[in-house]
């Protein structure tokens, strides 16, 4: 129990005890003046009735405001749940859009990579063909140069009469 509830219960018990101990004095009739009339009634009982009436009005107001508060809390909770659902849907759609965007980018990157690989392969083929041609030309040129050198050597230094081995 809360401290406030315990104090309220103790206060009510104190008042009930006071009324029980002084019940005879509470019931003694007295001349009461209400402003426009005068009546003979027990003053303690009238005050006790007023206290009970104030207590009932206070409790009714408390129940009314508590009910309003509960209704407001339920409304806010429902709105928060609705907003949470909307936020979850929006987040899911953002994830879906991001996934689609990334898949598109990955596909575009794969296409670009394939195109670049094809271009590199084409260049390599061209370079290889050119290199093969240069090697053949160099080989032909060297063969021609070696043949020419042999011819010159044979012209300047004819072979000697003996057998060549």
C-alpha positions as CSV (number, residue, x, y, z in Angstrom):
1,X,0.0,0.0,0.0
2,X,1.0,3.5,-0.6
3,X,1.8,5.8,2.3
4,X,-1.0,8.2,1.2
5,X,-3.6,5.4,1.3
6,X,-2.4,4.3,4.8
7,X,-2.7,7.9,6.1
8,X,-6.2,8.3,4.6
9,X,-7.4,5.1,6.2
10,X,-5.9,6.2,9.6
11,X,-7.6,9.6,9.3
12,X,-11.0,8.0,8.6
13,X,-10.5,5.6,11.5
14,X,-9.7,8.6,13.7
15,X,-12.8,10.4,12.7
16,X,-15.0,7.3,13.2
17,X,-13.5,6.8,16.7
18,X,-14.1,10.4,17.6
19,X,-17.7,10.1,16.4
20,X,-18.2,6.8,18.4
21,X,-16.8,8.3,21.6
22,X,-18.9,11.5,21.3
23,X,-22.1,10.1,19.7
24,X,-24.4,11.3,22.6
25,X,-23.1,14.9,22.3
26,X,-23.5,14.7,18.5
27,X,-27.2,13.8,18.9
28,X,-28.1,16.6,21.3
29,X,-30.5,19.0,19.7
30,X,-29.4,22.6,19.3
31,X,-30.9,25.7,17.8
32,X,-29.4,26.0,14.3
33,X,-29.7,29.2,12.2
34,X,-29.6,28.7,8.5
35,X,-29.9,32.5,7.7
36,X,-33.5,32.5,6.5
37,X,-34.9,30.1,9.2
38,X,-34.0,28.7,12.6
39,X,-34.4,24.9,13.4
40,X,-33.9,22.6,16.3
41,X,-31.6,19.8,15.2
42,X,-28.5,17.9,16.5
43,X,-25.5,20.1,15.3
44,X,-23.0,17.2,15.3
45,X,-25.3,15.1,13.2
46,X,-25.7,18.0,10.7
47,X,-22.0,18.6,10.5
48,X,-21.4,14.8,10.2
49,X,-23.9,14.7,7.3
50,X,-22.2,17.7,5.6
51,X,-18.8,15.9,6.0
52,X,-20.3,12.8,4.4
53,X,-21.9,14.9,1.6
54,X,-18.5,16.6,0.9
55,X,-16.8,13.2,1.0
56,X,-19.4,11.7,-1.5
57,X,-18.9,14.8,-3.9
58,X,-15.2,14.5,-3.6
59,X,-15.2,10.7,-4.4
60,X,-17.6,11.3,-7.3
61,X,-15.3,14.0,-8.7
62,X,-12.3,11.7,-8.1
63,X,-14.0,8.8,-10.0
64,X,-15.0,11.2,-12.8
65,X,-11.5,12.5,-13.3
66,X,-10.0,9.1,-13.0
67,X,-12.3,7.8,-15.7
68,X,-11.4,10.7,-17.9
69,X,-7.8,10.0,-17.4
70,X,-8.2,6.3,-18.2
71,X,-10.1,7.1,-21.4
72,X,-7.4,9.5,-22.4
73,X,-4.7,7.0,-21.6
74,X,-6.4,4.4,-23.8
75,X,-6.9,6.8,-26.6
76,X,-3.2,7.8,-26.5
77,X,-2.2,4.2,-26.3
78,X,-4.3,3.3,-29.3
79,X,-2.9,6.3,-31.3
80,X,0.7,5.3,-30.3
81,X,0.0,1.7,-31.4
82,X,-1.4,3.0,-34.7
83,X,1.6,5.3,-35.2
84,X,4.0,2.4,-34.3
85,X,2.3,0.2,-37.0
86,X,2.6,3.1,-39.5
87,X,6.2,3.6,-38.6
88,X,6.9,-0.2,-39.0
89,X,5.3,-0.2,-42.4
90,X,7.2,2.9,-43.5
91,X,10.5,1.3,-42.2
92,X,9.7,-2.0,-44.0
93,X,9.0,-0.1,-47.3
94,X,12.2,1.8,-46.9
95,X,14.1,-1.4,-46.4
96,X,12.4,-2.9,-49.5
97,X,13.3,0.2,-51.5
98,X,16.9,0.1,-50.3
99,X,17.1,-3.6,-51.2
100,X,15.7,-2.9,-54.7
101,X,18.1,0.0,-55.1
102,X,21.1,-2.1,-54.0
103,X,20.1,-5.0,-56.3
104,X,19.8,-2.5,-59.2
105,X,23.2,-1.0,-58.4
106,X,24.7,-4.5,-58.1
107,X,23.3,-5.5,-61.4
108,X,24.4,-2.3,-63.1
109,X,27.9,-2.8,-61.6
110,X,27.9,-6.4,-62.8
111,X,27.0,-5.2,-66.3
112,X,29.7,-2.5,-66.3
113,X,32.2,-5.1,-65.0
114,X,31.4,-7.5,-67.8
115,X,31.7,-4.7,-70.4
116,X,35.0,-3.7,-68.9
117,X,36.2,-7.3,-68.9
118,X,35.1,-7.7,-72.5
119,X,37.0,-4.5,-73.4
120,X,40.1,-5.6,-71.6
121,X,39.9,-9.0,-73.3
122,X,39.5,-7.3,-76.7
123,X,42.5,-5.0,-76.0
124,X,44.5,-8.0,-74.8
125,X,43.7,-9.9,-78.0
126,X,44.7,-6.8,-80.1
127,X,47.9,-6.4,-78.1
128,X,48.7,-10.2,-78.5
129,X,48.0,-10.0,-82.3
130,X,50.2,-6.9,-82.6
131,X,52.9,-8.5,-80.4
132,X,52.8,-11.7,-82.5
133,X,53.1,-9.6,-85.7
134,X,56.1,-7.7,-84.2
135,X,57.8,-10.9,-83.1
136,X,57.3,-12.4,-86.6
137,X,58.5,-9.2,-88.2
138,X,61.5,-9.1,-85.8
139,X,62.2,-12.8,-86.5
140,X,62.0,-12.2,-90.3
141,X,64.2,-9.1,-89.9
142,X,66.8,-11.0,-87.9
143,X,66.7,-13.9,-90.4
144,X,67.2,-11.5,-93.2
145,X,70.0,-9.7,-91.4
146,X,71.7,-13.0,-90.5
147,X,71.3,-14.2,-94.2
148,X,72.8,-10.9,-95.4
149,X,75.7,-11.2,-93.0
150,X,76.3,-14.8,-94.2
151,X,76.3,-13.6,-97.7
152,X,78.8,-10.8,-96.9
153,X,81.0,-13.1,-95.0
154,X,81.0,-15.6,-97.9
155,X,81.8,-12.9,-100.3
156,X,84.7,-11.5,-98.3
157,X,85.9,-14.8,-97.0
158,X,85.2,-17.5,-99.5
159,X,85.3,-21.0,-98.2
160,X,88.7,-22.8,-98.4
161,X,89.1,-25.7,-100.5
162,X,89.0,-28.3,-97.9
163,X,86.1,-30.2,-96.6
164,X,83.9,-28.4,-94.3
165,X,82.5,-30.1,-91.3
